[in-house]
Amino acid sequence: MEIAVTAPSGNVGRFLVGHLVRAGVRPRLLSRHPERARGLWGDLVDAREVDLRDPWAVIEATRELDALYLVVPPGEGDDPVAGYAEVGEIVAGAVALNRVSRTVLQSSVGAELRRGAGEIDGLARVEETLDRLVADDPSLSVAHLRAGYFFSNLRYELDAIRAGSVGVLRDTDERFPWVAPADIASVAASLLLRPDWSGRRVQGVHGPRDLSWDDVMAVVSEVTGHQVKAHRVPDDDMRAALEGAGLPPARVEAIMGMSTGLRAPFVPEQPRTPATTTDTSLESWARTDLRPALRPGA
């Protein structure tokens, strides 16, 4: 079975590669920095240098594939949503040309809105592109993994955690799905290794339970020993801070919308069920991942 993984050194990809290798697959890893994967996995993987914004490179890298795990990188231009859409079109063209029968897209809760969720709108554009591909050719299949908020995003808040206060754009008592990247990798592996599904499917990946920022900060305080609370930042203050950092308007709104667009009364299209609930708790992740990152000199 020929399976390719994009972003193999990313938060999800590094776990997914391990699942595939242990299943006896030699995955094809598509990366702008393949030396990282080669250094870790050696001959157990086929690591190739590929820029997903290069149509010919993507076509060549996806020849004779059975399945593809697609992580679309954030756009490098002023408009992130347009950057996602561009890569989506390039990859869809290669999937169609090379008859890649199964594509699993790393998407997000909120992509179902299609508009108004900031950078997540870019993933919505990719979903739409792949959906059109499958509608036009029933021999091709796609699964959209609509994941909750990554535990690993807390790594961007290390300085704020040390300072005791994390600024957020949602009400601090509003609960929403949080998930460990390793759990997303497990769900992805189950779909990539199974050839017996077809058509279009959407899979929520919601973590073990919904959490508010207050819940999360309580866990972080207990596990790490850093006493920290979340505080609500007014939208205008956050927007002004982002603009003051020199970000262009489209990028500012892409960042803002990922929070403002998913506030209540938004409810994910995929309800929480046993099929969307995954195992890794925030407590477990914080012990193994966040606590070491907060140690002096880390």
Backbone as CSV, one residue per row, in Angstrom:
resi,resn,N_x,N_y,N_z,CA_x,CA_y,CA_z,C_x,C_y,C_z
1,MET,0.844,-1.193,0.000,0.000,0.000,0.000,0.878,1.242,0.000
2,GLU,0.641,2.136,-0.942,1.414,3.367,-1.064,0.631,4.521,-0.429
3,ILE,1.186,5.078,0.651,0.536,6.161,1.390,1.518,7.318,1.514
4,ALA,1.046,8.524,1.241,1.875,9.717,1.387,1.330,10.590,2.504
5,VAL,2.240,11.283,3.174,1.902,12.175,4.276,2.559,13.522,4.017
6,THR,1.779,14.576,4.025,2.350,15.915,3.970,2.571,16.421,5.393
7,ALA,3.467,17.392,5.545,3.840,17.920,6.872,4.185,16.798,7.840
8,PRO,5.094,15.891,7.469,5.370,14.715,8.312,6.075,15.035,9.612
9,SER,6.625,16.237,9.747,7.279,16.612,11.004,6.394,17.513,11.855
10,GLY,5.151,17.719,11.428,4.249,18.605,12.140,3.649,17.968,13.371
11,ASN,2.756,18.708,14.022,2.159,18.255,15.277,1.449,16.917,15.127
12,VAL,0.754,16.730,14.011,0.039,15.473,13.755,0.919,14.501,12.979
13,GLY,1.603,14.992,11.970,2.367,14.131,11.077,3.409,13.283,11.772
14,ARG,4.064,13.824,12.780,5.133,13.056,13.433,4.580,11.817,14.138
15,PHE,3.338,11.892,14.609,2.697,10.713,15.191,2.159,9.785,14.108
16,LEU,1.607,10.367,13.054,1.023,9.561,11.985,2.081,8.704,11.301
17,VAL,3.251,9.254,11.059,4.317,8.483,10.421,4.637,7.243,11.250
18,GLY,4.694,7.402,12.559,4.967,6.255,13.418,3.911,5.170,13.307
19,HIS,2.641,5.570,13.261,1.565,4.585,13.095,1.748,3.793,11.807
20,LEU,2.056,4.489,10.721,2.179,3.821,9.424,3.391,2.895,9.388
21,VAL,4.502,3.352,9.920,5.702,2.515,9.941,5.453,1.249,10.749
22,ARG,4.806,1.399,11.892,4.537,0.224,12.733,3.520,-0.725,12.102
23,ALA,2.717,-0.197,11.162,1.765,-1.050,10.442,2.415,-1.766,9.263
24,GLY,3.702,-1.519,9.042,4.407,-2.171,7.952,4.419,-1.408,6.653
25,VAL,3.981,-0.157,6.682,3.982,0.693,5.486,5.267,1.515,5.466
26,ARG,5.825,1.691,4.283,6.944,2.633,4.116,6.350,3.914,3.519
27,PRO,5.935,4.854,4.369,5.200,6.004,3.850,6.081,6.943,3.040
28,ARG,5.451,7.574,2.083,6.099,8.607,1.275,5.868,9.950,1.965
29,LEU,6.920,10.600,2.411,6.802,11.821,3.191,7.136,13.015,2.306
30,LEU,6.163,13.906,2.154,6.305,15.061,1.271,6.533,16.296,2.126
31,SER,7.722,16.875,2.005,8.109,17.942,2.912,9.086,18.883,2.232
32,ARG,9.083,20.127,2.658,10.108,21.058,2.179,11.444,20.807,2.867
33,HIS,11.427,20.035,3.945,12.663,19.734,4.691,12.720,18.234,4.974
34,PRO,12.913,17.424,3.938,12.863,15.966,4.130,13.993,15.427,4.986
35,GLU,15.066,16.189,5.151,16.187,15.686,5.947,15.776,15.441,7.396
36,ARG,14.788,16.166,7.879,14.331,15.947,9.257,13.762,14.539,9.407
37,ALA,12.907,14.166,8.466,12.300,12.831,8.528,13.347,11.749,8.297
38,ARG,14.256,11.975,7.365,15.301,10.970,7.117,16.160,10.758,8.360
39,GLY,16.454,11.859,9.050,17.272,11.743,10.249,16.593,10.948,11.341
40,LEU,15.260,11.016,11.392,14.516,10.320,12.436,14.190,8.881,12.064
41,TRP,13.788,8.665,10.808,13.230,7.371,10.410,14.136,6.558,9.488
42,GLY,15.144,7.182,8.908,16.050,6.458,8.024,15.333,5.832,6.838
43,ASP,15.686,4.592,6.528,15.130,3.911,5.364,13.707,3.390,5.572
44,LEU,13.158,3.601,6.754,11.776,3.169,6.996,10.765,4.048,6.272
45,VAL,11.234,5.195,5.763,10.355,6.119,5.050,10.987,6.509,3.721
46,ASP,10.152,6.992,2.822,10.591,7.541,1.538,10.355,9.046,1.597
47,ALA,11.359,9.782,2.057,11.218,11.216,2.270,11.622,11.980,1.012
48,ARG,10.720,12.841,0.547,10.950,13.576,-0.690,10.752,15.073,-0.458
49,GLU,11.588,15.866,-1.120,11.465,17.317,-1.024,10.369,17.786,-1.978
50,VAL,9.305,18.330,-1.426,8.152,18.763,-2.219,7.581,20.038,-1.610
51,ASP,7.365,21.037,-2.458,6.635,22.241,-2.082,5.223,22.095,-2.638
52,LEU,4.223,22.096,-1.780,2.850,21.882,-2.227,2.330,23.010,-3.111
53,ARG,3.090,24.087,-3.231,2.700,25.168,-4.133,3.317,25.012,-5.527
54,ASP,4.010,23.912,-5.740,4.628,23.612,-7.030,3.823,22.500,-7.704
55,PRO,2.977,22.819,-8.681,2.082,21.799,-9.255,2.813,20.589,-9.804
56,TRP,3.915,20.799,-10.521,4.607,19.675,-11.144,5.266,18.794,-10.098
57,ALA,5.791,19.395,-9.038,6.388,18.597,-7.970,5.331,17.749,-7.266
58,VAL,4.145,18.311,-7.078,3.079,17.566,-6.419,2.593,16.421,-7.303
59,ILE,2.471,16.678,-8.588,2.063,15.611,-9.511,3.057,14.457,-9.470
60,GLU,4.333,14.775,-9.529,5.361,13.732,-9.535,5.363,12.962,-8.212
61,ALA,5.171,13.678,-7.093,5.261,13.042,-5.779,4.058,12.175,-5.452
62,THR,2.960,12.353,-6.179,1.740,11.589,-5.856,1.448,10.496,-6.879
63,ARG,2.400,10.187,-7.722,2.188,9.097,-8.685,2.111,7.758,-7.949
64,GLU,1.189,6.895,-8.403,1.043,5.521,-7.899,0.749,5.466,-6.404
65,LEU,0.032,6.460,-5.915,-0.392,6.453,-4.516,-1.750,5.788,-4.373
66,ASP,-1.948,5.137,-3.235,-3.271,4.642,-2.860,-4.005,5.638,-1.970
67,ALA,-3.257,6.363,-1.134,-3.900,7.265,-0.182,-2.956,8.417,0.155
68,LEU,-3.554,9.565,0.474,-2.800,10.784,0.772,-3.364,11.421,2.032
69,TYR,-2.465,11.772,2.958,-2.865,12.601,4.102,-2.427,14.027,3.813
70,LEU,-3.394,14.921,3.767,-3.136,16.286,3.323,-3.249,17.267,4.473
71,VAL,-2.131,17.899,4.784,-2.093,19.050,5.677,-1.717,20.244,4.809
72,VAL,-2.617,21.204,4.694,-2.354,22.369,3.848,-1.601,23.404,4.667
73,PRO,-0.427,23.850,4.211,0.328,24.832,4.990,-0.333,26.203,4.926
74,PRO,-0.172,27.008,5.978,-0.697,28.370,5.932,-0.091,29.143,4.770
75,GLY,-0.887,29.989,4.170,-0.388,30.776,3.046,0.719,31.729,3.473
76,GLU,1.672,31.951,2.587,2.792,32.830,2.898,2.531,34.266,2.458
77,GLY,1.446,34.491,1.714,1.131,35.834,1.254,0.309,36.608,2.265
78,ASP,-0.214,37.750,1.821,-0.990,38.604,2.710,-2.360,38.023,3.017
79,ASP,-2.873,37.126,2.163,-4.208,36.564,2.333,-4.098,35.060,2.577
80,PRO,-4.144,34.615,3.832,-3.976,33.180,4.117,-5.045,32.315,3.476
81,VAL,-6.289,32.789,3.431,-7.368,31.981,2.868,-7.096,31.688,1.396
82,ALA,-6.632,32.681,0.668,-6.288,32.469,-0.733,-5.141,31.482,-0.871
83,GLY,-4.201,31.508,0.070,-3.091,30.562,0.029,-3.550,29.127,0.204
84,TYR,-4.476,28.899,1.123,-5.042,27.558,1.287,-5.737,27.117,0.002
85,ALA,-6.550,28.009,-0.559,-7.305,27.662,-1.761,-6.379,27.288,-2.907
86,GLU,-5.259,27.997,-3.038,-4.303,27.709,-4.109,-3.737,26.301,-3.974
87,VAL,-3.304,25.945,-2.771,-2.746,24.609,-2.557,-3.819,23.543,-2.766
88,GLY,-5.032,23.822,-2.326,-6.114,22.865,-2.521,-6.335,22.542,-3.980
89,GLU,-6.304,23.546,-4.831,-6.482,23.327,-6.268,-5.329,22.525,-6.849
90,ILE,-4.112,22.825,-6.423,-2.940,22.111,-6.934,-2.992,20.635,-6.552
91,VAL,-3.285,20.365,-5.281,-3.308,18.975,-4.825,-4.475,18.222,-5.455
92,ALA,-5.625,18.858,-5.568,-6.776,18.194,-6.188,-6.477,17.827,-7.637
93,GLY,-5.782,18.712,-8.330,-5.410,18.397,-9.707,-4.511,17.183,-9.794
94,ALA,-3.554,17.082,-8.863,-2.651,15.929,-8.857,-3.397,14.649,-8.472
95,VAL,-4.298,14.734,-7.505,-5.088,13.576,-7.092,-5.915,13.050,-8.258
96,ALA,-6.523,13.972,-9.010,-7.332,13.558,-10.156,-6.468,12.932,-11.247
97,LEU,-5.351,13.569,-11.556,-4.488,13.080,-12.633,-3.901,11.712,-12.295
98,ASN,-3.502,11.528,-11.045,-2.823,10.296,-10.639,-3.759,9.249,-10.045
99,ARG,-5.044,9.552,-10.028,-6.045,8.583,-9.559,-5.742,8.112,-8.133
100,VAL,-5.462,9.052,-7.246,-5.243,8.724,-5.832,-6.615,8.449,-5.226
101,SER,-6.855,7.215,-4.846,-8.232,6.814,-4.547,-8.764,7.395,-3.248
102,ARG,-7.885,7.633,-2.239,-8.364,8.121,-0.956,-7.506,9.290,-0.483
103,THR,-8.173,10.400,-0.148,-7.506,11.568,0.421,-8.128,11.864,1.771
104,VAL,-7.286,12.011,2.791,-7.743,12.392,4.123,-7.206,13.789,4.403
105,LEU,-8.107,14.743,4.585,-7.732,16.142,4.795,-7.771,16.478,6.276
106,GLN,-6.714,17.080,6.769,-6.705,17.612,8.132,-7.417,18.952,8.118
107,SER,-8.689,18.942,8.480,-9.501,20.144,8.485,-9.747,20.584,9.926
108,SER,-10.795,21.342,10.158,-11.028,21.905,11.482,-12.509,22.083,11.747
109,VAL,-12.868,21.927,13.017,-14.181,22.410,13.437,-14.317,23.858,12.979
110,GLY,-15.434,24.192,12.407,-15.660,25.535,11.886,-15.591,25.623,10.385
111,ALA,-14.954,24.633,9.742,-14.894,24.661,8.274,-16.286,24.547,7.666
112,GLU,-17.222,23.944,8.411,-18.576,23.796,7.901,-19.277,25.139,7.698
113,LEU,-18.791,26.196,8.375,-19.398,27.508,8.197,-19.162,28.060,6.795
114,ARG,-18.046,27.655,6.196,-17.632,28.091,4.857,-17.175,29.552,4.823
115,ARG,-17.754,30.419,5.595,-17.361,31.824,5.645,-17.442,32.302,7.089
116,GLY,-16.511,33.183,7.458,-16.616,33.849,8.743,-15.787,33.258,9.858
117,ALA,-14.945,32.261,9.571,-14.120,31.629,10.608,-12.634,31.892,10.384
118,GLY,-12.318,33.007,9.767,-10.927,33.392,9.610,-10.139,32.417,8.762
119,GLU,-8.963,32.034,9.254,-8.085,31.144,8.491,-8.737,29.791,8.217
120,ILE,-9.669,29.394,9.075,-10.378,28.128,8.860,-11.172,28.171,7.552
121,ASP,-11.540,29.367,7.106,-12.205,29.480,5.795,-11.331,28.912,4.684
122,GLY,-10.008,28.982,4.848,-9.113,28.392,3.857,-9.277,26.888,3.777
123,LEU,-9.432,26.252,4.927,-9.690,24.803,4.928,-11.051,24.502,4.309
124,ALA,-12.014,25.387,4.512,-13.315,25.210,3.861,-13.172,25.232,2.344
125,ARG,-12.302,26.119,1.826,-12.091,26.154,0.379,-11.482,24.833,-0.103
126,VAL,-10.562,24.280,0.676,-9.948,22.997,0.295,-10.999,21.884,0.340
127,GLU,-11.808,21.865,1.377,-12.894,20.877,1.445,-13.771,20.958,0.195
128,GLU,-14.155,22.163,-0.173,-15.043,22.335,-1.327,-14.386,21.838,-2.614
129,THR,-13.101,22.115,-2.760,-12.386,21.672,-3.957,-12.339,20.147,-4.027
130,LEU,-12.012,19.510,-2.913,-11.966,18.043,-2.899,-13.360,17.435,-3.053
131,ASP,-14.368,18.085,-2.515,-15.737,17.589,-2.669,-16.164,17.600,-4.140
132,ARG,-15.800,18.655,-4.851,-16.131,18.717,-6.289,-15.425,17.592,-7.041
133,LEU,-14.199,17.311,-6.653,-13.429,16.245,-7.293,-14.126,14.899,-7.128
134,VAL,-14.572,14.623,-5.920,-15.234,13.345,-5.642,-16.590,13.268,-6.326
135,ALA,-17.300,14.387,-6.374,-18.602,14.404,-7.047,-18.453,14.120,-8.536
136,ASP,-17.356,14.615,-9.122,-17.135,14.413,-10.562,-16.617,13.021,-10.877
137,ASP,-15.965,12.380,-9.915,-15.351,11.065,-10.167,-15.613,10.150,-8.970
138,PRO,-16.624,9.307,-9.027,-16.979,8.435,-7.900,-15.899,7.428,-7.512
139,SER,-14.876,7.260,-8.349,-13.801,6.335,-7.973,-12.850,6.955,-6.952
140,LEU,-12.972,8.259,-6.716,-12.132,8.955,-5.751,-12.928,9.223,-4.477
141,SER,-12.241,9.198,-3.347,-12.904,9.382,-2.055,-12.138,10.394,-1.218
142,VAL,-12.859,11.069,-0.305,-12.232,12.045,0.581,-12.871,11.958,1.960
143,ALA,-12.029,12.122,2.977,-12.497,12.235,4.359,-11.938,13.525,4.939
144,HIS,-12.818,14.346,5.487,-12.412,15.581,6.145,-12.387,15.341,7.656
145,LEU,-11.220,15.483,8.267,-11.109,15.365,9.718,-11.289,16.746,10.329
146,ARG,-12.457,16.992,10.894,-12.723,18.293,11.503,-12.341,18.223,12.975
147,ALA,-11.113,18.678,13.225,-10.508,18.544,14.550,-10.835,19.747,15.420
148,GLY,-10.844,19.507,16.719,-10.994,20.584,17.684,-9.705,21.382,17.839
149,TYR,-9.698,22.244,18.833,-8.556,23.117,19.115,-7.405,22.276,19.659
150,PHE,-6.237,22.412,19.058,-5.091,21.580,19.425,-4.568,21.943,20.821
151,PHE,-4.338,20.922,21.650,-3.609,21.157,22.892,-2.277,21.865,22.619
152,SER,-1.641,21.480,21.536,-0.297,21.999,21.234,-0.284,23.500,20.987
153,ASN,-1.445,24.121,20.744,-1.462,25.577,20.603,-1.047,26.272,21.894
154,LEU,-1.125,25.559,23.008,-0.684,26.145,24.274,0.812,26.423,24.278
155,ARG,1.556,25.782,23.390,2.997,26.066,23.322,3.269,27.502,22.879
156,TYR,2.307,28.095,22.143,2.470,29.499,21.748,2.265,30.447,22.928
157,GLU,1.796,29.935,24.054,1.467,30.769,25.206,2.450,30.579,26.360
158,LEU,3.636,30.055,26.087,4.562,29.752,27.178,4.909,30.995,27.994
159,ASP,5.204,32.108,27.334,5.553,33.324,28.079,4.366,33.822,28.889
160,ALA,3.172,33.753,28.306,1.979,34.198,29.033,1.697,33.303,30.225
161,ILE,1.910,31.989,30.063,1.698,31.064,31.179,2.685,31.383,32.308
162,ARG,3.928,31.625,31.945,4.918,31.977,32.974,4.537,33.269,33.687
163,ALA,3.924,34.195,32.919,3.523,35.481,33.500,2.226,35.381,34.297
164,GLY,1.498,34.283,34.140,0.300,34.061,34.947,-1.001,34.501,34.322
165,SER,-0.998,34.939,33.054,-2.240,35.420,32.444,-2.191,35.228,30.936
166,VAL,-3.201,34.535,30.385,-3.293,34.274,28.955,-4.497,35.031,28.399
167,GLY,-4.268,35.887,27.415,-5.339,36.659,26.806,-6.004,35.889,25.681
168,VAL,-7.335,35.838,25.672,-8.084,35.068,24.679,-9.238,35.907,24.142
169,LEU,-9.787,35.464,23.005,-10.847,36.207,22.335,-12.243,35.630,22.573
170,ARG,-12.328,34.529,23.314,-13.621,33.946,23.638,-13.890,34.125,25.130
171,ASP,-15.156,34.071,25.502,-15.470,34.103,26.928,-14.753,32.947,27.610
172,THR,-14.161,33.212,28.736,-13.282,32.218,29.340,-14.033,31.016,29.896
173,ASP,-15.357,31.119,30.029,-16.129,29.972,30.530,-16.868,29.227,29.424
174,GLU,-16.624,29.571,28.162,-17.284,28.919,27.029,-16.524,27.659,26.641
175,ARG,-17.215,26.530,26.636,-16.560,25.252,26.352,-16.634,24.914,24.865
176,PHE,-15.560,24.286,24.374,-15.478,23.852,22.981,-14.495,22.695,22.906
177,PRO,-14.456,21.954,21.784,-13.609,20.757,21.715,-12.110,21.096,21.698
178,TRP,-11.349,20.377,22.512,-9.885,20.438,22.533,-9.368,19.023,22.297
179,VAL,-8.273,18.895,21.539,-7.807,17.555,21.171,-6.286,17.508,21.099
180,ALA,-5.735,16.357,21.425,-4.293,16.115,21.286,-3.967,15.776,19.838
181,PRO,-2.911,16.347,19.260,-2.523,15.987,17.896,-2.328,14.490,17.692
182,ALA,-1.830,13.801,18.712,-1.621,12.358,18.581,-2.932,11.631,18.327
183,ASP,-4.029,12.136,18.879,-5.325,11.497,18.657,-5.798,11.691,17.224
184,ILE,-5.518,12.850,16.658,-5.860,13.080,15.253,-5.087,12.106,14.376
185,ALA,-3.823,11.892,14.700,-3.002,10.952,13.933,-3.574,9.545,13.985
186,SER,-4.087,9.148,15.126,-4.665,7.801,15.251,-5.885,7.650,14.346
187,VAL,-6.741,8.655,14.339,-7.925,8.604,13.474,-7.505,8.606,12.007
188,ALA,-6.530,9.446,11.674,-6.051,9.499,10.293,-5.490,8.155,9.848
189,ALA,-4.697,7.522,10.704,-4.098,6.238,10.343,-5.166,5.190,10.073
190,SER,-6.234,5.198,10.866,-7.283,4.200,10.676,-7.938,4.344,9.312
191,LEU,-8.051,5.566,8.814,-8.662,5.781,7.498,-7.676,5.506,6.368
192,LEU,-6.434,5.893,6.549,-5.443,5.680,5.496,-5.160,4.195,5.272
193,LEU,-5.207,3.418,6.333,-4.869,1.998,6.236,-6.053,1.130,5.829
194,ARG,-7.243,1.725,5.776,-8.437,0.960,5.404,-8.832,1.297,3.969
195,PRO,-8.850,0.324,3.073,-9.264,0.592,1.686,-10.761,0.414,1.454
196,ASP,-11.529,0.133,2.519,-12.919,-0.289,2.322,-13.940,0.829,2.539
197,TRP,-13.530,2.092,2.428,-14.496,3.177,2.491,-14.429,3.977,1.192
198,SER,-15.516,4.663,0.912,-15.567,5.393,-0.367,-16.474,6.603,-0.217
199,GLY,-16.431,7.457,-1.233,-17.285,8.640,-1.247,-16.729,9.763,-0.392
200,ARG,-17.616,10.610,0.078,-17.252,11.744,0.937,-17.700,11.449,2.357
201,ARG,-16.794,11.681,3.292,-17.168,11.524,4.690,-16.527,12.628,5.511
202,VAL,-17.175,12.968,6.608,-16.664,13.979,7.532,-16.589,13.344,8.906
203,GLN,-15.429,13.458,9.538,-15.197,12.846,10.839,-14.787,13.910,11.834
204,GLY,-15.596,14.114,12.884,-15.172,14.987,13.962,-14.103,14.313,14.798
205,VAL,-13.165,15.106,15.300,-12.117,14.603,16.207,-12.080,15.586,17.374
206,HIS,-12.743,15.229,18.463,-13.127,16.207,19.476,-12.408,16.086,20.808
207,GLY,-11.424,15.183,20.919,-10.784,15.029,22.211,-11.714,14.379,23.218
208,PRO,-11.254,14.213,24.472,-12.066,13.494,25.457,-13.254,14.281,25.987
209,ARG,-13.155,15.636,26.032,-14.276,16.438,26.526,-14.092,17.891,26.113
210,ASP,-15.198,18.601,26.052,-15.129,20.029,25.776,-14.564,20.755,26.992
211,LEU,-13.763,21.784,26.720,-13.103,22.533,27.783,-13.249,24.026,27.526
212,SER,-13.363,24.791,28.585,-13.280,26.245,28.479,-11.843,26.680,28.758
213,TRP,-11.551,27.933,28.461,-10.229,28.439,28.811,-10.015,28.404,30.327
214,ASP,-11.077,28.627,31.100,-10.943,28.507,32.556,-10.569,27.081,32.950
215,ASP,-11.238,26.094,32.324,-10.904,24.688,32.593,-9.446,24.407,32.261
216,VAL,-9.028,24.887,31.104,-7.667,24.600,30.625,-6.631,25.221,31.551
217,MET,-6.848,26.462,31.951,-5.876,27.111,32.824,-5.815,26.447,34.197
218,ALA,-6.941,25.896,34.660,-6.921,25.167,35.934,-6.048,23.916,35.823
219,VAL,-6.174,23.201,34.704,-5.340,22.012,34.490,-3.872,22.406,34.354
220,VAL,-3.600,23.437,33.570,-2.221,23.886,33.377,-1.601,24.283,34.708
221,SER,-2.355,24.989,35.542,-1.836,25.407,36.848,-1.496,24.202,37.707
222,GLU,-2.400,23.220,37.725,-2.187,22.050,38.572,-1.009,21.202,38.102
223,VAL,-0.907,21.001,36.794,0.108,20.089,36.268,1.490,20.724,36.247
224,THR,1.559,22.008,35.908,2.867,22.642,35.711,3.378,23.378,36.935
225,GLY,2.481,23.711,37.857,2.897,24.500,39.001,2.919,25.989,38.741
226,HIS,2.629,26.412,37.521,2.516,27.834,37.191,1.064,28.252,37.380
227,GLN,0.782,29.113,38.319,-0.587,29.561,38.549,-0.967,30.573,37.465
228,VAL,-1.950,30.210,36.658,-2.277,31.019,35.488,-3.783,31.060,35.291
229,LYS,-4.267,32.194,34.825,-5.675,32.374,34.499,-5.799,32.937,33.096
230,ALA,-6.969,32.744,32.506,-7.281,33.336,31.203,-8.066,34.617,31.415
231,HIS,-7.847,35.604,30.564,-8.652,36.825,30.601,-9.105,37.172,29.195
232,ARG,-10.302,37.682,29.105,-10.912,38.038,27.811,-10.346,39.358,27.314
233,VAL,-9.797,39.346,26.096,-9.263,40.546,25.461,-10.320,41.107,24.518
234,PRO,-10.672,42.379,24.621,-11.636,42.956,23.678,-11.146,42.821,22.236
235,ASP,-12.087,42.589,21.330,-11.730,42.388,19.925,-10.910,43.549,19.384
236,ASP,-11.342,44.756,19.681,-10.645,45.922,19.132,-9.213,46.005,19.643
237,ASP,-8.999,45.621,20.890,-7.639,45.657,21.437,-6.753,44.626,20.747
238,MET,-7.287,43.415,20.527,-6.497,42.394,19.844,-6.217,42.793,18.399
239,ARG,-7.230,43.325,17.739,-7.041,43.732,16.344,-5.971,44.827,16.254
240,ALA,-6.040,45.780,17.170,-5.047,46.859,17.166,-3.646,46.322,17.428
241,ALA,-3.526,45.332,18.318,-2.208,44.759,18.608,-1.649,44.056,17.383
242,LEU,-2.496,43.322,16.655,-2.039,42.617,15.458,-1.654,43.597,14.364
243,GLU,-2.452,44.630,14.199,-2.117,45.643,13.198,-0.829,46.367,13.583
244,GLY,-0.657,46.613,14.889,0.554,47.274,15.360,1.798,46.446,15.133
245,ALA,1.620,45.126,15.037,2.754,44.236,14.755,3.082,44.189,13.276
246,GLY,2.324,44.935,12.468,2.622,45.036,11.042,1.921,44.025,10.162
247,LEU,0.936,43.299,10.695,0.241,42.308,9.882,-0.738,42.980,8.937
248,PRO,-0.840,42.494,7.701,-1.795,43.071,6.754,-3.227,42.752,7.167
249,PRO,-4.209,43.525,6.674,-5.602,43.359,7.122,-6.146,41.948,6.957
250,ALA,-5.872,41.287,5.825,-6.424,39.946,5.611,-5.862,38.955,6.616
251,ARG,-4.602,39.115,6.975,-4.004,38.199,7.949,-4.544,38.483,9.348
252,VAL,-4.775,39.747,9.662,-5.376,40.090,10.949,-6.740,39.431,11.089
253,GLU,-7.567,39.553,10.061,-8.911,38.970,10.139,-8.863,37.445,10.128
254,ALA,-7.854,36.864,9.478,-7.707,35.406,9.496,-7.440,34.911,10.906
255,ILE,-6.636,35.645,11.658,-6.341,35.269,13.043,-7.561,35.509,13.928
256,MET,-8.168,36.674,13.797,-9.316,37.013,14.638,-10.468,36.029,14.433
257,GLY,-10.753,35.717,13.171,-11.940,34.934,12.857,-11.922,33.530,13.400
258,MET,-10.725,32.956,13.616,-10.662,31.595,14.151,-11.256,31.517,15.556
259,SER,-11.311,32.664,16.254,-11.965,32.709,17.563,-13.336,33.365,17.475
260,THR,-13.403,34.555,16.877,-14.670,35.288,16.860,-15.735,34.552,16.070
261,GLY,-15.344,33.827,15.022,-16.317,33.134,14.186,-16.885,31.876,14.817
262,LEU,-16.216,31.371,15.862,-16.648,30.116,16.480,-17.239,30.325,17.874
263,ARG,-17.524,31.555,18.223,-18.161,31.803,19.510,-19.599,31.282,19.513
264,ALA,-20.112,31.038,20.727,-21.529,30.694,20.853,-22.358,31.807,20.181
265,PRO,-23.434,31.419,19.466,-24.136,30.137,19.509,-23.659,29.094,18.488
266,PHE,-22.454,29.255,17.916,-21.955,28.236,16.988,-21.884,26.879,17.682
267,VAL,-22.350,25.862,16.973,-22.267,24.478,17.429,-21.671,23.658,16.286
268,PRO,-20.662,22.842,16.540,-20.073,22.052,15.451,-21.110,21.204,14.727
269,GLU,-20.956,21.105,13.419,-21.872,20.302,12.614,-21.850,18.839,13.041
270,GLN,-20.686,18.348,13.404,-20.572,16.974,13.892,-20.725,16.991,15.417
271,PRO,-21.803,16.452,15.954,-21.967,16.450,17.406,-20.964,15.514,18.065
272,ARG,-20.696,15.766,19.336,-19.830,14.860,20.082,-20.547,13.537,20.291
273,THR,-19.902,12.467,19.863,-20.411,11.107,20.029,-19.230,10.228,20.430
274,PRO,-19.472,8.955,20.782,-18.331,8.060,21.026,-17.389,7.967,19.831
275,ALA,-17.906,8.163,18.613,-17.057,8.066,17.423,-16.160,9.279,17.238
276,THR,-16.520,10.434,17.809,-15.685,11.633,17.669,-14.839,11.887,18.910
277,THR,-15.115,11.171,19.988,-14.414,11.382,21.254,-13.153,10.537,21.287
278,THR,-12.022,11.190,21.568,-10.735,10.495,21.580,-10.159,10.481,22.996
279,ASP,-9.028,9.837,23.176,-8.609,9.387,24.504,-7.715,10.335,25.294
280,THR,-6.784,11.012,24.645,-5.726,11.709,25.385,-6.283,12.916,26.132
281,SER,-6.106,12.924,27.436,-6.604,14.032,28.253,-5.626,15.202,28.230
282,LEU,-6.147,16.374,28.531,-5.272,17.539,28.648,-4.269,17.333,29.773
283,GLU,-4.694,16.719,30.871,-3.773,16.459,31.984,-2.576,15.640,31.512
284,SER,-2.835,14.568,30.770,-1.758,13.712,30.284,-0.845,14.476,29.332
285,TRP,-1.439,15.211,28.393,-0.634,15.968,27.423,0.219,17.015,28.131
286,ALA,-0.372,17.705,29.104,0.363,18.765,29.792,1.558,18.206,30.560
287,ARG,1.409,17.015,31.117,2.540,16.413,31.842,3.693,16.069,30.916
288,THR,3.370,15.515,29.762,4.425,15.023,28.873,4.951,16.092,27.928
289,ASP,4.148,17.104,27.636,4.519,18.067,26.598,4.730,19.473,27.143
290,LEU,3.745,19.968,27.893,3.789,21.371,28.311,4.729,21.582,29.492
291,ARG,4.673,20.706,30.486,5.515,20.891,31.667,6.998,20.914,31.315
292,PRO,7.502,19.989,30.468,8.920,20.085,30.095,9.254,21.375,29.342
293,ALA,8.312,21.874,28.517,8.572,23.091,27.748,8.673,24.325,28.641
294,LEU,8.108,24.256,29.850,8.117,25.401,30.761,9.312,25.383,31.717
295,ARG,10.108,24.306,31.665,11.264,24.255,32.554,12.290,25.309,32.176
296,PRO,12.995,25.874,33.130,14.041,26.854,32.811,15.057,26.289,31.829
297,GLY,15.349,27.048,30.825,16.325,26.622,29.822,15.776,25.736,28.742
298,ALA,14.477,25.411,28.804,13.884,24.515,27.782,13.814,25.227,26.443
